[in-house]
Amino acid sequence: MWTGRTTAIGAAAVTVLALSAAPARAADLADLADPADAKVVPVQVTGDPAKRFNLVILGDGYTPADMPRFRAHFAEHLNDLWTIEPFKSYRSYINVYAVEIPSGESGVSCDPSLSSPRRTTPLSMAFWSGCRSDGVQRLLVMNSAAAKTYADLVPGTTTANRQILALANSDTYGGAGGAYATASGGNAMSALIAPHELGHSLGGLDDEYDYYQRGVPGGTYSGPEPDSIHHTLMTEQEMTAQKKKWWRWLGERSESGGTIGRYEGGIYFSKGVWRPSQHSMMKTLGYYFDQVSRERMTQQISAKVNLIQAHTPTTAPVGDDRVLWVETMHPSGHPLSVTWTVDGKTAGTGGPEGAAEGGSGGANLDLSRLHLRKGVHTVQARVTDPTGFVRDPVVRSSAALTQVRTWTVDTSVTTPPEDVPIDFSSSTPIDKPVGSDSVVYAETTHPVRSIPTVRWELDGRRVRGGDRDIDLARFRLSKGTHQLVARVGSKSRTWTIDAQGPTVKYELSKATQSRIRPGHTPEYVFDGPFTMRLTGTDDRPGIVVSEFRVDGDGWFNYFGWPTDSSAPWLFTENGTVIDNLTYGKLGKGRHTVEYRAIDPAGNYGKPGKFIVTLR
């Protein structure tokens, strides 16, 4: 099972090394740039870093003049990351910080060859496994002690609640996964490295490559049943009968293309072991996580935060003359469920529609309205994440997705009065537009004897929402810009809703024949190789991510061409081999190519398509 190791990224697996054991040089931190020269830049802050999963992005080999390039590189990485589930739906669980580390030299060591200069940079990043003659060219390592020193500059983050991603100022394909993740900042495929490596370091997922070294067959697996959740020796019938591995997902259309079943090859072997999908994030950069890996990633992201962020203290009995409350996390893609019980019987529920029975909001329970019998009672609040990304009941009931708080209520206790001003305490950030399918939340202060009512207005019209969040998807907003306002007492917060999806245009090389008719799918005929360029645009600033798929297979990130992000995608009958990997293979015959785009607010544009015949 992959754990605590370093592996080259992409569709190759190579020599395993400990990151901390392979710095470019045995340089002391004192010889490197002074950490005091580094600058921490909050990129996305959704909450207190002590209560969030924190992604800390470090740059190496970027001089002060190169910093705009570093900012462009990490922006591209993040925009790709937010299009991939479960990061898209759980973006609100994640803080992102960039640490701008000025380097005295531009670039990193041994890039692209062992004879290339060895540079003195703050993180000592280097290709070739750290400039080793026996190393692997694309294995990009760094001085992990230096990385920790710079990451520690971000207040509130620790090794337990953060993930370090280090970007090298390089256009050469490369990266590594392990305790920390690395990637070249400027390569055409570099933005896809981060989610793959997070699959390793955060999700504990294994590579699904069917070889250990590019161009070298992986051989036949002869070991016992793998510990890996997404590799097995069992047949589909055995998985179902024994209720093991991915039996709950068998037969469903995979999010990464094809059908979830049993595909031979994985964990560096080409035969004798099977994986769930033909291709997914852990096998081929560009595709999404399939459902099996997505479930694990959902669990692990959620485990990095507390589902219940704050609550009425539980350490002493409380009276029945007050309000109990919980503050929960708020996924970007769906509301959580809150259920209240008194002595084991349901007293209030809250979810998408928010209002609880008995007049109490989903996150609040007004005990005075329950008219409890005199004596001592037990009250519980159960918060559950109902996401469809998880099917395993063990995962669902784990602390990552279900948490409970318990109070002892003694009717003889009188709650002392408190002067708590009614106001907002936290909310979905208001500095950037939210998407038309987003869940927006607003938390309030907590008076002891009343529940502040959050009133929601959409384009100036009062609308029904949850007591602390509102699911915009149910309004089916028309295209364009809308305004959402939350009010509590005399306070208000306002969000801009971007309900205008992006557009994407395709451009093909000259076809032998073309047939374009109004109301019909365009058709093209090619007698040989052809190229396709996708250009996504949006009505707002930011990076638009374009995708395509062929014949209904999985959506694939359009990043240009592996060797040049500005070059179009090349389709050929047998594909183009680059570093022993094949790209753009399209057999002779008729094919349907679909394309779409995703904007920074998370809106999907309407997919388009064309038909191409290669003969």
Secondary structure as UniProt FT lines:
FT   STRAND          6..7
FT   HELIX           19..21
FT   HELIX           29..31
FT   HELIX           35..37
FT   STRAND          39..44
FT   HELIX           49..51
FT   STRAND          53..60
FT   HELIX           64..66
FT   HELIX           67..81
FT   TURN            82..83
FT   TURN            85..90
FT   HELIX           91..93
FT   STRAND          94..100
FT   TURN            114..115
FT   TURN            122..123
FT   HELIX           128..131
FT   TURN            133..134
FT   TURN            137..138
FT   HELIX           144..151
FT   TURN            152..153
FT   TURN            155..156
FT   TURN            159..161
FT   STRAND          162..168
FT   STRAND          175..177
FT   STRAND          181..184
FT   TURN            188..189
FT   HELIX           190..192
FT   HELIX           193..201
FT   TURN            202..203
FT   STRAND          211..213
FT   TURN            214..215
FT   STRAND          216..217
FT   TURN            229..230
FT   HELIX           236..242
FT   TURN            245..246
FT   HELIX           247..249
FT   TURN            250..251
FT   TURN            255..256
FT   STRAND          263..266
FT   TURN            267..268
FT   STRAND          269..275
FT   TURN            281..283
FT   TURN            285..286
FT   HELIX           291..303
FT   STRAND          308..311
FT   TURN            320..321
FT   STRAND          323..328
FT   STRAND          337..342
FT   TURN            343..344
FT   STRAND          345..350
FT   HELIX           357..359
FT   TURN            362..363
FT   STRAND          364..366
FT   HELIX           367..369
FT   STRAND          376..384
FT   TURN            388..389
FT   HELIX           393..396
FT   TURN            399..401
FT   STRAND          402..410
FT   TURN            411..412
FT   STRAND          424..427
FT   STRAND          434..435
FT   TURN            436..437
FT   STRAND          439..444
FT   STRAND          455..458
FT   TURN            459..460
FT   STRAND          461..463
FT   STRAND          469..471
FT   HELIX           472..475
FT   STRAND          481..488
FT   TURN            489..490
FT   STRAND          491..498
FT   STRAND          503..508
FT   STRAND          513..515
FT   TURN            518..519
FT   STRAND          523..526
FT   STRAND          530..537
FT   STRAND          545..550
FT   TURN            551..552
FT   STRAND          556..557
FT   TURN            562..563
FT   TURN            565..566
FT   STRAND          569..572
FT   STRAND          576..578
FT   TURN            579..580
FT   STRAND          581..583
FT   STRAND          589..598
FT   TURN            600..601
FT   STRAND          608..614
//
